[in-house]
Amino acid sequence: MRQYDLVIDPSSRAWLDDHLPNLSGKTAMVTGSTQGIGYAIAYLIARAGGRVIFAVRNVTMAERIIAYFNQNFGDNNHGVAHLDLGVLQTTKDAADSLIKGVNHVDYIFANAGVVGLPTDCTETGHNRTFFINHIGHFSFLGHLMPLIARSKGIKIVLQSSLRHWSAQKDLTFEKYFQKQEVIPNTVYADSKLANILFAMKWSSLCKEQDLDVEMFSAHPGYVLTSINQGTHDASMRSILGSISACEFGSACLKLMHRFGFSQPGIIAGSLPSLRAVLDEGAGFYSGPSGFLEVYGLPKDAAMSRRCYDTKLQDQLWEQSEAFCRVNYFS
């Protein structure tokens, strides 16, 4: 099972030694936890003695990872729920099974995400990237509210991205709740802005309802994962190929990786999310501390002004509730 081993870089190891306590008796639920940053979060929590609940599409892989965790970190009754964020019914089914089978959760990491072509769509004809990154999580977490409400002191992190800064100007979200029509190339950035807007609105509503729930968002910086696998080859030949094809965004990312302006691995990329729930001094939004927040140890991060737009928060919330047919506070 060596394929599940992770190398922890020296800076991340030092941060973890100072900030990651023994998590025995703690339970964390992680979406998208069989690969990438989600797996790194699950790995570090299990390594620290915590229980992990995998909310994932690939149940077989999750079961293999659980076997690895049991063998290497001890059997902490890890669990798995089948969750396909691209299908609304499975978000409800997964939530229902977790409400019945889990008494309390300390942390939820809404981490899963995809970067697809603007033309990629779900089985129902909606844009796949926005659906999985925002709508699926909104539906799942809304149906999960009975468990969340009884988990006093729970902390929830919605994974965003630096890309939220490049969301479409004069953005409204109506088009993403309709069947695929003309979808802008900013769909991933729009979905990452939606993650922050969702978290901010949900946080304010929980305070109004006097629920003991803390909401956060985070971004990992620039990390090589399956989401951006087209930029992993940072050879000069690959960079020049991107330039000649006028793929300047891809060329820029490859150059950043080539010259060290990226996180050393998925462990480093997971630290902002972990900081959000572990550091009592953490603000609402965490990200790397290095140049342009693309790499480095975690700290409070900057958000675009549109994240504070309460009208946009309200619009997204109302459209999401209506589309998903879920009421968070009924």
C-alpha positions as CSV (number, residue, x, y, z in Angstrom):
1,M,0.0,0.0,0.0
2,R,2.9,2.3,-0.5
3,Q,0.9,4.3,-3.1
4,Y,-0.9,5.9,-0.1
5,D,2.3,7.1,1.6
6,L,2.8,10.8,1.6
7,V,6.1,12.7,1.8
8,I,5.9,15.6,4.2
9,D,8.2,18.5,3.3
10,P,10.4,20.0,6.1
11,S,8.4,23.3,6.4
12,S,5.1,21.5,6.6
13,R,6.4,19.0,9.1
14,A,7.6,21.8,11.4
15,W,4.2,23.5,11.1
16,L,2.4,20.3,11.9
17,D,4.6,19.6,14.9
18,D,3.5,23.0,16.3
19,H,-0.1,23.1,15.3
20,L,-1.6,19.6,14.8
21,P,-2.5,18.1,18.2
22,N,-3.5,14.6,19.0
23,L,-7.0,14.2,17.4
24,S,-8.1,11.1,19.3
25,G,-11.8,11.3,19.8
26,K,-12.3,13.8,16.9
27,T,-14.2,13.0,13.7
28,A,-13.6,14.7,10.4
29,M,-15.7,14.4,7.3
30,V,-13.9,15.1,4.0
31,T,-15.4,15.3,0.5
32,G,-13.1,14.4,-2.4
33,S,-10.8,12.6,0.1
34,T,-9.4,9.8,-2.1
35,Q,-6.9,12.0,-3.9
36,G,-5.2,15.4,-4.0
37,I,-5.6,17.9,-1.1
38,G,-8.6,16.1,0.3
39,Y,-6.6,12.9,0.7
40,A,-3.8,14.9,2.4
41,I,-6.3,16.3,4.9
42,A,-7.7,12.8,5.6
43,Y,-4.1,11.4,5.9
44,L,-3.0,14.0,8.4
45,I,-6.1,13.7,10.5
46,A,-5.8,9.9,10.6
47,R,-2.1,10.2,11.3
48,A,-2.9,12.4,14.3
49,G,-5.3,9.8,15.7
50,G,-8.6,11.2,14.4
51,R,-11.5,9.4,12.7
52,V,-12.1,10.2,9.0
53,I,-15.4,9.8,7.2
54,F,-14.8,9.7,3.4
55,A,-17.7,11.3,1.5
56,V,-16.6,10.3,-2.0
57,R,-17.7,8.9,-5.3
58,N,-15.1,6.0,-5.4
59,V,-16.1,3.9,-2.4
60,T,-13.7,1.1,-3.3
61,M,-10.7,3.4,-3.2
62,A,-11.8,4.9,0.1
63,E,-12.0,1.4,1.5
64,R,-8.5,0.6,0.4
65,I,-7.3,3.9,2.0
66,I,-9.1,3.0,5.2
67,A,-7.3,-0.4,5.3
68,Y,-4.0,1.5,4.9
69,F,-4.9,4.0,7.7
70,N,-5.9,1.1,10.0
71,Q,-2.6,-0.7,9.3
72,N,-0.4,2.4,9.7
73,F,-2.2,4.7,12.1
74,G,-4.5,2.4,14.1
75,D,-8.2,1.5,13.6
76,N,-10.2,4.5,14.5
77,N,-13.5,3.3,13.0
78,H,-13.1,5.3,9.8
79,G,-16.1,5.3,7.6
80,V,-17.2,6.0,4.0
81,A,-20.4,7.3,2.4
82,H,-21.1,7.3,-1.3
83,L,-21.4,10.9,-2.6
84,D,-21.6,12.0,-6.2
85,L,-21.7,15.8,-6.1
86,G,-22.9,15.8,-9.7
87,V,-26.2,14.0,-8.9
88,L,-28.6,15.7,-6.4
89,Q,-30.2,12.5,-5.3
90,T,-27.0,11.0,-4.1
91,T,-26.3,14.1,-2.1
92,K,-29.5,13.6,-0.2
93,D,-28.9,9.8,0.1
94,A,-25.4,10.3,1.5
95,A,-26.6,12.9,4.0
96,D,-29.5,10.7,5.1
97,S,-27.1,7.7,5.7
98,L,-24.7,9.9,7.7
99,I,-27.4,11.4,9.8
100,K,-28.5,7.9,10.8
101,G,-25.0,6.4,11.2
102,V,-23.0,9.2,12.8
103,N,-23.7,10.9,16.1
104,H,-21.3,13.8,16.0
105,V,-18.8,15.4,13.6
106,D,-16.1,17.9,14.7
107,Y,-14.9,19.0,11.3
108,I,-16.3,19.0,7.8
109,F,-13.9,19.8,4.9
110,A,-16.0,20.5,1.8
111,N,-13.0,20.0,-0.4
112,A,-14.0,18.2,-3.6
113,G,-13.8,20.1,-6.8
114,V,-13.2,19.8,-10.5
115,V,-11.9,21.9,-13.4
116,G,-13.7,20.9,-16.5
117,L,-14.2,22.5,-19.9
118,P,-17.0,25.1,-20.1
119,T,-18.9,22.6,-22.3
120,D,-18.8,19.7,-19.8
121,C,-22.2,19.0,-18.3
122,T,-23.9,16.7,-15.9
123,E,-26.5,14.1,-16.8
124,T,-29.2,16.7,-16.3
125,G,-27.5,19.1,-18.7
126,H,-26.1,21.6,-16.2
127,N,-22.5,22.9,-16.2
128,R,-20.5,20.2,-14.5
129,T,-17.8,22.3,-12.9
130,F,-20.2,24.7,-11.2
131,F,-22.5,21.9,-10.2
132,I,-19.9,19.8,-8.4
133,N,-18.0,22.7,-6.9
134,H,-21.0,24.6,-5.6
135,I,-24.5,23.1,-6.2
136,G,-23.6,19.6,-5.1
137,H,-22.0,20.8,-1.9
138,F,-24.8,23.1,-1.1
139,S,-27.3,20.3,-1.5
140,F,-25.3,17.8,0.5
141,L,-24.6,20.1,3.4
142,G,-28.2,21.4,3.5
143,H,-29.5,17.8,3.8
144,L,-26.8,17.2,6.4
145,M,-28.0,20.0,8.7
146,P,-29.6,17.7,11.3
147,L,-26.2,16.2,12.0
148,I,-24.5,19.6,11.8
149,A,-26.9,21.2,14.2
150,R,-26.4,18.5,16.8
151,S,-22.6,18.5,16.5
152,K,-22.0,21.4,18.9
153,G,-18.8,23.3,18.2
154,I,-18.5,21.9,14.7
155,K,-16.1,23.7,12.3
156,I,-16.7,23.7,8.5
157,V,-14.3,24.7,5.8
158,L,-15.3,25.3,2.2
159,Q,-12.3,25.0,-0.2
160,S,-11.9,28.0,-2.5
161,S,-9.1,29.1,-4.8
162,L,-7.0,32.1,-5.7
163,R,-8.9,31.9,-8.9
164,H,-11.9,33.5,-7.2
165,W,-10.3,36.8,-7.9
166,S,-10.8,36.3,-11.7
167,A,-14.6,35.5,-11.5
168,Q,-16.7,37.1,-14.2
169,K,-17.3,40.8,-13.9
170,D,-21.0,41.8,-13.2
171,L,-21.5,38.1,-12.2
172,T,-24.9,36.7,-11.6
173,F,-25.4,33.0,-11.1
174,E,-28.7,32.4,-13.0
175,K,-27.0,30.7,-16.0
176,Y,-25.5,28.0,-13.8
177,F,-28.9,26.9,-12.5
178,Q,-30.2,26.5,-16.0
179,K,-29.4,23.7,-18.5
180,Q,-26.1,24.2,-20.4
181,E,-26.2,27.1,-22.7
182,V,-23.3,29.5,-23.3
183,I,-21.0,29.1,-20.3
184,P,-18.0,31.5,-19.8
185,N,-14.4,30.4,-19.5
186,T,-14.5,31.8,-16.0
187,V,-16.8,29.0,-14.7
188,Y,-14.2,27.6,-12.3
189,A,-13.4,31.0,-10.9
190,D,-17.1,31.7,-10.6
191,S,-17.6,28.5,-8.7
192,K,-14.7,29.4,-6.3
193,L,-16.2,32.8,-5.6
194,A,-19.5,31.0,-5.0
195,N,-17.8,28.8,-2.3
196,I,-16.8,31.9,-0.4
197,L,-20.2,33.6,-0.8
198,F,-21.9,30.5,0.4
199,A,-19.7,30.1,3.4
200,M,-20.1,33.8,4.4
201,K,-23.9,33.7,4.1
202,W,-24.2,30.4,5.9
203,S,-22.0,31.8,8.7
204,S,-24.3,34.8,9.2
205,L,-27.4,32.7,9.1
206,C,-26.0,30.3,11.8
207,K,-25.3,33.3,14.0
208,E,-28.9,34.5,13.5
209,Q,-30.1,31.0,14.4
210,D,-27.8,30.9,17.4
211,L,-26.2,27.6,16.2
212,D,-22.9,26.6,17.6
213,V,-21.3,26.3,14.1
214,E,-18.1,28.0,12.8
215,M,-17.7,28.5,9.1
216,F,-14.4,29.1,7.2
217,S,-13.0,29.1,3.7
218,A,-9.5,28.5,2.5
219,H,-7.4,28.2,-0.6
220,P,-4.3,26.0,-1.1
221,G,-2.2,28.3,-3.2
222,Y,-0.8,26.7,-6.4
223,V,-0.5,23.0,-5.9
224,L,0.1,20.2,-8.5
225,T,-3.0,17.9,-8.3
226,S,-5.2,16.0,-10.8
227,I,-7.2,19.3,-11.2
228,N,-4.3,21.0,-13.0
229,Q,-2.5,18.0,-14.4
230,G,-2.1,19.8,-17.8
231,T,0.5,22.1,-16.2
232,H,2.6,19.4,-14.4
233,D,5.2,19.2,-17.2
234,A,7.4,22.3,-16.6
235,S,10.1,21.4,-19.1
236,M,11.1,24.2,-21.5
237,R,9.7,22.2,-24.4
238,S,6.3,22.0,-22.8
239,I,6.4,25.7,-21.8
240,L,7.3,26.8,-25.4
241,G,4.6,24.5,-26.7
242,S,2.0,26.3,-24.6
243,I,3.3,29.6,-25.8
244,S,3.2,28.6,-29.4
245,A,-0.4,27.4,-29.0
246,C,-1.3,30.8,-27.4
247,E,-2.1,29.0,-24.1
248,F,-0.5,31.7,-22.0
249,G,-2.3,30.8,-18.8
250,S,-0.9,27.3,-19.0
251,A,2.6,28.6,-19.9
252,C,2.5,30.9,-16.9
253,L,1.6,28.1,-14.5
254,K,4.3,25.9,-15.8
255,L,6.9,28.7,-15.4
256,M,5.7,29.3,-11.8
257,H,6.2,25.6,-11.1
258,R,9.6,25.5,-12.9
259,F,11.0,28.4,-10.8
260,G,9.6,27.3,-7.4
261,F,6.5,29.5,-7.2
262,S,4.3,26.6,-6.1
263,Q,3.6,24.5,-3.1
264,P,6.0,21.6,-2.6
265,G,3.1,19.1,-2.5
266,I,-0.4,18.3,-1.4
267,I,0.5,18.3,2.2
268,A,1.5,21.9,2.1
269,G,-1.7,22.6,0.1
270,S,-3.8,21.1,2.9
271,L,-2.4,23.3,5.7
272,P,-4.7,26.3,5.1
273,S,-7.8,24.2,5.6
274,L,-6.3,22.5,8.7
275,R,-5.3,25.9,10.1
276,A,-8.9,27.1,9.8
277,V,-10.1,24.5,12.2
278,L,-7.1,24.1,14.5
279,D,-5.8,27.6,15.0
280,E,-8.1,29.5,17.4
281,G,-6.7,32.8,16.0
282,A,-7.5,31.9,12.4
283,G,-9.7,34.4,10.5
284,F,-12.5,33.4,8.1
285,Y,-10.2,32.9,5.1
286,S,-6.8,31.1,5.2
287,G,-4.1,30.7,2.4
288,P,-0.4,30.5,1.9
289,S,1.9,33.3,3.2
290,G,4.4,33.4,0.3
291,F,4.6,35.6,-2.8
292,L,1.1,36.3,-4.2
293,E,-0.2,33.5,-1.8
294,V,0.9,30.8,-4.3
295,Y,3.1,29.0,-1.8
296,G,4.2,29.0,1.8
297,L,2.8,28.2,5.3
298,P,-0.8,29.2,6.1
299,K,-2.0,32.6,7.3
300,D,-5.0,34.8,7.0
301,A,-5.5,35.4,3.3
302,A,-7.0,38.2,1.2
303,M,-10.4,38.0,-0.5
304,S,-11.8,40.0,-3.4
305,R,-14.3,42.7,-2.5
306,R,-17.1,40.8,-4.2
307,C,-16.9,38.2,-1.4
308,Y,-18.5,40.9,0.9
309,D,-21.3,41.7,-1.5
310,T,-24.4,40.7,0.6
311,K,-26.8,41.1,-2.3
312,L,-24.7,38.6,-4.3
313,Q,-24.6,36.3,-1.2
314,D,-28.4,36.5,-0.9
315,Q,-29.0,35.9,-4.6
316,L,-26.7,32.8,-4.6
317,W,-28.3,31.4,-1.5
318,E,-31.9,31.8,-2.7
319,Q,-31.2,30.3,-6.1
320,S,-29.3,27.4,-4.5
321,E,-32.0,26.6,-2.0
322,A,-34.7,26.7,-4.7
323,F,-32.8,24.6,-7.2
324,C,-31.7,22.0,-4.6
325,R,-35.1,22.0,-2.9
326,V,-33.5,22.1,0.5
327,N,-34.1,24.5,3.4
328,Y,-31.2,24.8,5.8
329,F,-33.2,26.1,8.7
330,S,-36.7,24.6,8.4
